[in-house]
Amino acid sequence: MAKNEIPIGHFDKKITIRKYTYVSGHGGDTATPSTHSQPWANMRFVSGLEDEKASQQVASKKVIWRILYDSEVTERMDVVWDSKVYDITYVAIIGISKFMDLETVLRDNK
């Protein structure tokens, strides 16, 4: 097994990758999510950082999701798992288009 590969049995989280359609209206743009795909993924926590946001301490969770390669996934999409939404901040291709890592940050829905 190559250095960057994870055994298929470790892809144990069923995630939803959503894309957005933007419609311009009188009140501004409206973003409507729809399901792009629902792949199996391997979840890796990266860190828990504290950021200053509106003079409050807000915990930020960074997660990397490894999935099988999908050429249509971009940073304009997000990941939903366990009723939580993670914004994709970076997409990294692993190997020769075999896997990809989706670097994400847990969205603050407050």
ChimeraX attribute file (.defattr): number of C-alpha atoms within 10 A of each C-alpha:
attribute: neighborCount
match mode: 1-to-1
recipient: residues
	/A:1	6
	/A:2	6
	/A:3	6
	/A:4	8
	/A:5	12
	/A:6	14
	/A:7	8
	/A:8	12
	/A:9	9
	/A:10	12
	/A:11	17
	/A:12	12
	/A:13	16
	/A:14	14
	/A:15	19
	/A:16	20
	/A:17	22
	/A:18	20
	/A:19	20
	/A:20	15
	/A:21	10
	/A:22	11
	/A:23	10
	/A:24	9
	/A:25	8
	/A:26	6
	/A:27	6
	/A:28	9
	/A:29	11
	/A:30	13
	/A:31	12
	/A:32	11
	/A:33	14
	/A:34	13
	/A:35	14
	/A:36	16
	/A:37	15
	/A:38	14
	/A:39	17
	/A:40	19
	/A:41	23
	/A:42	20
	/A:43	18
	/A:44	13
	/A:45	12
	/A:46	13
	/A:47	11
	/A:48	13
	/A:49	11
	/A:50	12
	/A:51	12
	/A:52	9
	/A:53	9
	/A:54	7
	/A:55	7
	/A:56	9
	/A:57	11
	/A:58	14
	/A:59	14
	/A:60	15
	/A:61	17
	/A:62	21
	/A:63	21
	/A:64	22
	/A:65	22
	/A:66	25
	/A:67	23
	/A:68	18
	/A:69	18
	/A:70	14
	/A:71	9
	/A:72	9
	/A:73	18
	/A:74	16
	/A:75	14
	/A:76	12
	/A:77	19
	/A:78	25
	/A:79	24
	/A:80	17
	/A:81	12
	/A:82	9
	/A:83	6
	/A:84	11
	/A:85	19
	/A:86	23
	/A:87	21
	/A:88	25
	/A:89	16
	/A:90	14
	/A:91	17
	/A:92	14
	/A:93	17
	/A:94	16
	/A:95	13
	/A:96	8
	/A:97	12
	/A:98	12
	/A:99	18
	/A:100	22
	/A:101	22
	/A:102	26
	/A:103	21
	/A:104	23
	/A:105	22
	/A:106	18
	/A:107	16
	/A:108	13
	/A:109	6
	/A:110	3
